Amino acid sequence: MTEGLNVAYVAEVVRLLLLDCGRDVLLEDRAGGEVIIVPPDAAAAPDGLLPVFLASGEALALDAFGETFGLKLDRDIGAFFSWRVEAIAAETVSEVLLATMEAIAQATTERGIMVLEFPRVFDEAAARYEARRASK
């Protein structure tokens, strides 16, 4: 039995992917219209946007494979959106990153990686999974 993945390692790989893709991570205030560029370090941090990226990736993994990769989030009032990544039970980095990279791709527009698109990615994947499960 494995202890899961090293969260700091996953965060670093996601940070490097964000740097390599050449797209800004954008957090938009829909009410005021202000757009904030989130630096890759903050975006990929376990108490940054990593929980958002991984949760959407996990929903896509569930939709595609019928299994999650064992993401564990903990409440952290000081974190972005009040959640941080505590653990990832997956055995391989690839099973986490493939789904997470797809989530990032689905949340990307011509403007950049739109943080407020991740709930849509999550919801659509969850709805597909639930529809298939209900039809069995």
C-alpha positions as semicolon CSV with decimal commas, in nm:
position;residue;x (nm);y (nm);z (nm)
1;M;0,000;0,000;0,000
2;T;0,134;0,340;-0,094
3;E;0,130;0,650;0,119
4;G;0,032;0,863;-0,178
5;L;0,209;1,136;-0,362
6;N;0,425;1,409;-0,220
7;V;0,202;1,718;-0,237
8;A;0,500;1,954;-0,266
9;Y;0,627;1,758;-0,565
10;V;0,288;1,769;-0,740
11;A;0,269;2,144;-0,668
12;E;0,613;2,196;-0,822
13;V;0,524;2,000;-1,134
14;V;0,202;2,200;-1,176
15;R;0,400;2,523;-1,127
16;L;0,641;2,419;-1,402
17;L;0,352;2,326;-1,630
18;L;0,196;2,668;-1,575
19;L;0,527;2,838;-1,654
20;D;0,576;2,622;-1,962
21;C;0,228;2,678;-2,108
22;G;0,290;3,051;-2,142
23;R;-0,062;3,147;-2,034
24;D;-0,152;3,372;-1,744
25;V;-0,370;3,236;-1,464
26;L;-0,647;3,493;-1,436
27;L;-0,881;3,556;-1,146
28;E;-1,163;3,783;-1,257
29;D;-1,393;3,982;-1,035
30;R;-1,714;3,942;-1,232
31;A;-1,891;4,216;-1,040
32;G;-1,620;4,479;-1,080
33;G;-1,452;4,349;-1,393
34;E;-1,103;4,363;-1,244
35;V;-0,869;4,086;-1,360
36;I;-0,581;3,973;-1,141
37;I;-0,290;3,772;-1,278
38;V;-0,204;3,499;-1,029
39;P;0,169;3,417;-1,037
40;P;0,250;3,049;-1,106
41;D;0,400;3,010;-0,757
42;A;0,074;3,116;-0,593
43;A;-0,143;2,933;-0,843
44;A;0,034;2,599;-0,790
45;A;0,072;2,629;-0,412
46;P;-0,109;2,370;-0,197
47;D;-0,282;2,663;-0,022
48;G;-0,316;2,860;-0,347
49;L;-0,518;2,754;-0,648
50;L;-0,386;2,396;-0,654
51;P;-0,699;2,268;-0,474
52;V;-0,914;2,419;-0,751
53;F;-0,701;2,265;-1,026
54;L;-0,685;1,923;-0,862
55;A;-1,054;1,908;-0,764
56;S;-1,154;1,975;-1,124
57;G;-0,900;1,720;-1,243
58;E;-1,034;1,466;-0,996
59;A;-1,388;1,519;-1,128
60;L;-1,261;1,457;-1,482
61;A;-1,079;1,142;-1,363
62;L;-1,400;1,017;-1,203
63;D;-1,590;1,088;-1,524
64;A;-1,331;0,917;-1,745
65;F;-1,221;0,624;-1,531
66;G;-1,488;0,584;-1,264
67;E;-1,234;0,650;-0,987
68;T;-1,089;0,949;-0,811
69;F;-0,722;0,991;-0,728
70;G;-0,787;1,037;-0,358
71;L;-0,756;1,412;-0,319
72;K;-0,783;1,524;0,042
73;L;-0,847;1,892;0,111
74;D;-0,843;2,060;0,452
75;R;-1,005;2,385;0,555
76;D;-0,749;2,661;0,585
77;I;-0,888;3,007;0,648
78;G;-0,562;3,162;0,527
79;A;-0,564;2,982;0,191
80;F;-0,711;3,097;-0,142
81;F;-1,076;2,994;-0,132
82;S;-1,014;2,861;0,225
83;W;-0,887;2,515;0,120
84;R;-0,544;2,357;0,093
85;V;-0,425;2,024;-0,042
86;E;-0,348;1,790;0,246
87;A;-0,286;1,463;0,061
88;I;-0,314;1,287;-0,275
89;A;-0,360;0,911;-0,243
90;A;-0,277;0,835;-0,608
91;E;0,003;0,594;-0,683
92;T;0,139;0,776;-0,987
93;V;0,186;1,140;-1,071
94;S;0,063;1,077;-1,425
95;E;-0,288;0,980;-1,313
96;V;-0,317;1,312;-1,131
97;L;-0,148;1,532;-1,389
98;L;-0,324;1,400;-1,698
99;A;-0,665;1,478;-1,553
100;T;-0,548;1,808;-1,403
101;M;-0,389;1,918;-1,729
102;E;-0,718;1,844;-1,905
103;A;-0,904;2,050;-1,645
104;I;-0,664;2,339;-1,702
105;A;-0,710;2,307;-2,079
106;Q;-1,089;2,315;-2,041
107;A;-1,066;2,630;-1,826
108;T;-0,838;2,808;-2,073
109;T;-0,964;3,075;-2,309
110;E;-0,783;3,304;-2,548
111;R;-0,733;3,539;-2,250
112;G;-0,563;3,281;-2,030
113;I;-0,640;3,017;-1,768
114;M;-0,962;3,144;-1,614
115;V;-0,997;3,041;-1,250
116;L;-1,371;3,102;-1,256
117;E;-1,409;2,838;-1,530
118;F;-1,297;2,554;-1,303
119;P;-1,635;2,518;-1,128
120;R;-1,794;2,466;-1,474
121;V;-1,534;2,201;-1,560
122;F;-1,602;2,027;-1,226
123;D;-1,981;2,050;-1,257
124;E;-1,992;1,921;-1,615
125;A;-1,768;1,624;-1,534
126;A;-1,970;1,542;-1,222
127;A;-2,297;1,566;-1,416
128;R;-2,169;1,328;-1,686
129;Y;-2,057;1,078;-1,423
130;E;-2,388;1,097;-1,236
131;A;-2,590;1,061;-1,558
132;R;-2,401;0,746;-1,652
133;R;-2,432;0,606;-1,301
134;A;-2,807;0,676;-1,292
135;S;-2,861;0,503;-1,627
136;K;-2,708;0,174;-1,507
